[in-house]
Amino acid sequence: MKIVGVSGALAGWKTNVMVHHVLEATKQINSNAVTELIDLRDVEVEFVRGEPLAFYNEDTFQVVNKIIEADIIIFGTPIYQASITGALKNLLDHLPVNALKQKVTGIVTTGSVDKHFLVSEYHLKPVLSYLKGLVPTISIFAHSESFNDVNEIVDQALIERIHALAAEVTQLQAGLNK
Ligand SMILES: Cc1cc2nc3c(=O)[nH]c(=O)nc-3n(C[C@H](O)[C@H](O)[C@H](O)COP(=O)(O)O)c2cc1C
């Protein structure tokens, strides 16, 4: 089972840390899981120009294909201006319309405004559903205060939700293969 995590933060590390935790939790549940975390600050995904994927640079080509070849994709983003980051949206814009068909897609967000816990429901979930991804019932929003100064998670309830999300994506993916 291939599980790809995408961290859509170019500034801080909380998103990366949460996606990493989800990937580790899935490996605890399924020892056959092969995971990879793609941090968008480490790759040069070009802006979408409406051209075929082969016309873009190697990073763009590889990141899109890693998503297409995965069984589960965990999308992580900080909340920016009551939405997802432009970096993550640009990557999603590269995906063909059936890119997430027969795949499970987890959502992990972090923000400093509690009221924005539903942002992913309106700004990310519809995009993943449009791309035919199966979105679990659990999605995660973590307030930035759930982390200490070195970006470790200090909120036990968040750890438990991360494990619950890992369990649900794994179960859903197993169900898709029956
Ligand atoms: C440009 C920018 C816009 C932001 N807008 C919001 C926002 O609308 N709502 C919110 O809850 N947090 C907002 N934040 C705060 C970040 O979402 C928050 O600090 C998050 O935990 C950072 O995650 P990271 O460490 O992965 O970068 C914003 C931060 C930046 C840099």
The ligand as a MOL file (V3000), in Angstrom:
LIG
                    3D

  0  0  0     0  0            999 V3000
M  V30 BEGIN CTAB
M  V30 COUNTS 31 33 0 0 0
M  V30 BEGIN ATOM
M  V30 1 C -0.1860 34.4600 4.9940 0
M  V30 2 C -0.8360 33.8070 6.1930 0
M  V30 3 C -2.2020 33.8120 6.3110 0
M  V30 4 C -2.8240 33.1880 7.3940 0
M  V30 5 N -4.1950 33.1810 7.4670 0
M  V30 6 C -4.7860 32.4730 8.4610 0
M  V30 7 C -6.1990 32.3620 8.5000 0
M  V30 8 O -6.9340 32.9130 7.6780 0
M  V30 9 N -6.7660 31.6030 9.4890 0
M  V30 10 C -6.0030 30.9590 10.4360 0
M  V30 11 O -6.5650 30.2350 11.2760 0
M  V30 12 N -4.6520 31.0730 10.4430 0
M  V30 13 C -4.0380 31.8030 9.4710 0
M  V30 14 N -2.6690 31.8960 9.4300 0
M  V30 15 C -1.8740 31.2150 10.4870 0
M  V30 16 C -1.3870 29.8310 10.0590 0
M  V30 17 O -2.3820 29.0720 9.4420 0
M  V30 18 C -0.9160 29.0720 11.3080 0
M  V30 19 O 0.1210 29.7840 11.9420 0
M  V30 20 C -0.4650 27.6590 11.0070 0
M  V30 21 O -0.4220 26.9160 12.2150 0
M  V30 22 C 0.9150 27.6500 10.3340 0
M  V30 23 O 1.2290 26.3170 9.9550 0
M  V30 24 P 2.7150 25.9190 9.4610 0
M  V30 25 O 3.5890 25.9010 10.7080 0
M  V30 26 O 2.5960 24.5700 8.8620 0
M  V30 27 O 3.1590 26.9570 8.4880 0
M  V30 28 C -2.0300 32.5550 8.3960 0
M  V30 29 C -0.6290 32.5750 8.2710 0
M  V30 30 C -0.0280 33.2070 7.1890 0
M  V30 31 C 1.4720 33.1830 7.0650 0
M  V30 END ATOM
M  V30 BEGIN BOND
M  V30 1 1 1 2
M  V30 2 1 2 3
M  V30 3 2 2 30
M  V30 4 2 3 4
M  V30 5 1 4 5
M  V30 6 1 4 28
M  V30 7 2 5 6
M  V30 8 1 6 7
M  V30 9 1 6 13
M  V30 10 2 7 8
M  V30 11 1 7 9
M  V30 12 1 9 10
M  V30 13 2 10 11
M  V30 14 1 10 12
M  V30 15 2 12 13
M  V30 16 1 13 14
M  V30 17 1 14 15
M  V30 18 1 14 28
M  V30 19 1 15 16
M  V30 20 1 16 17
M  V30 21 1 16 18
M  V30 22 1 18 19
M  V30 23 1 18 20
M  V30 24 1 20 21
M  V30 25 1 20 22
M  V30 26 1 22 23
M  V30 27 1 23 24
M  V30 28 2 24 25
M  V30 29 1 24 26
M  V30 30 1 24 27
M  V30 31 2 28 29
M  V30 32 1 29 30
M  V30 33 1 30 31
M  V30 END BOND
M  V30 END CTAB
M  END
